[in-house]
Amino acid sequence: MKFGNDRNSSRFRLPPSTAYRQAMRYDDKTLVVVGGSSGLGLATARAFTAGGGRVVIGGRSVERLEQAREVLGDAARTAVIDTGDTASVTRFFEAIEPIDYLFTPAASYTIAPFDHPDEAALASPFDGKFWGQVRCVRAAAPKLARDGAVVLMSGAASARPPKGAALYAAANGAVEAFGRGLAVDLAPVRVNVIAPGTIDGDLWRRRPAQVRAAAFAGQAAGSLVGRPGSEDEIAQAVLFLLTNGFTTGATLFADGGYSLR
Ligand SMILES: NC(=O)c1ccc[n+]([C@@H]2O[C@H](COP(=O)([O-])OP(=O)(O)OC[C@H]3O[C@@H](n4cnc5c(N)ncnc54)[C@H](OP(=O)(O)O)[C@@H]3O)[C@@H](O)[C@H]2O)c1
């Protein structure tokens, strides 16, 4: 008996990756991206509309939402939402029709070391990243299609925290545990979590050049691929988690890999 794929046999020949990507279609599907006016959310919305899907993007700034809508075109609708405010989250989801897919990268937080004197600063990643996503999922749950899916946003710092970021690491770990529990509670709706490494995109572009250079150098030195990721690479990973029918309760570390050196 013969084991393994015979790569020359047409039965096992996979399409080249670009052809596979082009084949992904999202016609008649709606993706809601809370935090879709910039960065990873906008890149995911762009990839989804390129595949024929509709998106509703949310964020706090009307101006940023309008700029994003110009990029995305007619397949996109925008609405204001502040994930720190339960009433705002409720209003946002009340105005939305049934949802196929939900992605929640919206977050605003500061990172303070564990011995910082101000408890509000310590709680910031939980308030601004963890609880915001909890509010969104609670409001969205009744509208999610049974064959739909949710992707929550974590960060590779949950597994490999940089110095001084213990509370930020903990908040990301909480998002991942929440995702595993939610996958049980919302089944058959699938729930997964994306945990990116450092990404060369909008978020870091707004930070001081020196801080950005240090973060990119750290990602390059500490990862197996030796560079920061791109927003499109994360968008591709998110769309995989949203659409793969056999994947739920998982956290995908799209972080360039890691090894002790
Ligand atoms: N970029 C990276 O290297 C990286 C790596 C690991 C994890 N992550 C995680 O990915 C998430 C997003 O990162 P990003 O790179 O896409 O950042 P980004 O470019 O700053 O985008 C954040 C988006 O969320 C919205 N937003 C922020 N706070 C909000 C709030 N309270 N309510 C509603 N919308 C809000 C922003 O619009 P408004 O400001 O107008 O509201 C924007 O649309 C964060 O959770 C971050 O921790 C990023």
The ligand as an SDF file (V2000), in Angstrom:
LIG
                    3D

 48 52  0  0  0  0  0  0  0  0999 V2000
   -1.0760   46.4910   13.6430 N   0  0  0  0  0  0  0  0  0  0  0  0
   -0.3900   45.5970   14.3560 C   0  0  0  0  0  0  0  0  0  0  0  0
    0.8610   45.4910   14.2800 O   0  0  0  0  0  0  0  0  0  0  0  0
   -1.1310   44.6930   15.2950 C   0  0  0  0  0  0  0  0  0  0  0  0
   -0.4730   43.5590   15.8100 C   0  0  0  0  0  0  0  0  0  0  0  0
   -1.1620   42.7230   16.7090 C   0  0  0  0  0  0  0  0  0  0  0  0
   -2.4640   43.0460   17.0790 C   0  0  0  0  0  0  0  0  0  0  0  0
   -3.0580   44.1560   16.5550 N   0  0  0  0  0  0  0  0  0  0  0  0
   -4.4110   44.4720   16.9990 C   0  0  0  0  0  0  0  0  0  0  0  0
   -5.2410   44.7610   15.8880 O   0  0  0  0  0  0  0  0  0  0  0  0
   -6.2350   45.7090   16.2740 C   0  0  0  0  0  0  0  0  0  0  0  0
   -6.3560   46.7910   15.2340 C   0  0  0  0  0  0  0  0  0  0  0  0
   -5.0930   47.1590   14.7920 O   0  0  0  0  0  0  0  0  0  0  0  0
   -4.9050   48.0060   13.4560 P   0  0  0  0  0  0  0  0  0  0  0  0
   -3.4890   47.8500   13.0850 O   0  0  0  0  0  0  0  0  0  0  0  0
   -5.9460   47.6720   12.4610 O   0  0  0  0  0  0  0  0  0  0  0  0
   -5.1600   49.4990   14.0340 O   0  0  0  0  0  0  0  0  0  0  0  0
   -5.7560   50.8080   13.3730 P   0  0  0  0  0  0  0  0  0  0  0  0
   -5.1960   51.0220   12.0000 O   0  0  0  0  0  0  0  0  0  0  0  0
   -5.5210   51.8680   14.4090 O   0  0  0  0  0  0  0  0  0  0  0  0
   -7.3300   50.5450   13.2310 O   0  0  0  0  0  0  0  0  0  0  0  0
   -8.1760   50.5520   14.3330 C   0  0  0  0  0  0  0  0  0  0  0  0
   -9.6090   50.6890   13.8610 C   0  0  0  0  0  0  0  0  0  0  0  0
  -10.4740   50.5790   14.9900 O   0  0  0  0  0  0  0  0  0  0  0  0
  -11.2660   51.7770   15.1240 C   0  0  0  0  0  0  0  0  0  0  0  0
  -11.4480   52.0020   16.5540 N   0  0  0  0  0  0  0  0  0  0  0  0
  -10.5050   52.2380   17.4980 C   0  0  0  0  0  0  0  0  0  0  0  0
  -11.0710   52.3560   18.7070 N   0  0  0  0  0  0  0  0  0  0  0  0
  -12.4060   52.1930   18.5320 C   0  0  0  0  0  0  0  0  0  0  0  0
  -13.5160   52.2010   19.4060 C   0  0  0  0  0  0  0  0  0  0  0  0
  -13.3920   52.4220   20.7190 N   0  0  0  0  0  0  0  0  0  0  0  0
  -14.7510   51.9920   18.8860 N   0  0  0  0  0  0  0  0  0  0  0  0
  -14.8970   51.7530   17.5470 C   0  0  0  0  0  0  0  0  0  0  0  0
  -13.8930   51.7450   16.6860 N   0  0  0  0  0  0  0  0  0  0  0  0
  -12.6420   51.9560   17.1610 C   0  0  0  0  0  0  0  0  0  0  0  0
  -10.4510   52.8480   14.3930 C   0  0  0  0  0  0  0  0  0  0  0  0
  -11.2470   53.9440   13.9390 O   0  0  0  0  0  0  0  0  0  0  0  0
  -11.5440   55.2310   14.8880 P   0  0  0  0  0  0  0  0  0  0  0  0
  -10.2300   55.5810   15.5480 O   0  0  0  0  0  0  0  0  0  0  0  0
  -12.0830   56.2490   13.9810 O   0  0  0  0  0  0  0  0  0  0  0  0
  -12.5510   54.7710   15.8920 O   0  0  0  0  0  0  0  0  0  0  0  0
   -9.9160   52.0330   13.2340 C   0  0  0  0  0  0  0  0  0  0  0  0
  -10.9160   51.8420   12.2490 O   0  0  0  0  0  0  0  0  0  0  0  0
   -5.8700   46.1440   17.7070 C   0  0  0  0  0  0  0  0  0  0  0  0
   -6.6310   45.3800   18.6050 O   0  0  0  0  0  0  0  0  0  0  0  0
   -4.4110   45.7370   17.8390 C   0  0  0  0  0  0  0  0  0  0  0  0
   -4.0720   45.4430   19.1720 O   0  0  0  0  0  0  0  0  0  0  0  0
   -2.4350   44.9720   15.6680 C   0  0  0  0  0  0  0  0  0  0  0  0
  1  2  1  0
  2  3  2  0
  2  4  1  0
  4  5  1  0
  4 48  2  0
  5  6  2  0
  6  7  1  0
  7  8  2  0
  8  9  1  0
  8 48  1  0
  9 10  1  0
  9 46  1  0
 10 11  1  0
 11 12  1  0
 11 44  1  0
 12 13  1  0
 13 14  1  0
 14 15  2  0
 14 16  1  0
 14 17  1  0
 17 18  1  0
 18 19  2  0
 18 20  1  0
 18 21  1  0
 21 22  1  0
 22 23  1  0
 23 24  1  0
 23 42  1  0
 24 25  1  0
 25 26  1  0
 25 36  1  0
 26 27  1  0
 26 35  1  0
 27 28  2  0
 28 29  1  0
 29 30  1  0
 29 35  2  0
 30 31  1  0
 30 32  2  0
 32 33  1  0
 33 34  2  0
 34 35  1  0
 36 37  1  0
 36 42  1  0
 37 38  1  0
 38 39  2  0
 38 40  1  0
 38 41  1  0
 42 43  1  0
 44 45  1  0
 44 46  1  0
 46 47  1  0
M  CHG  2   8   1  16  -1
M  END
$$$$
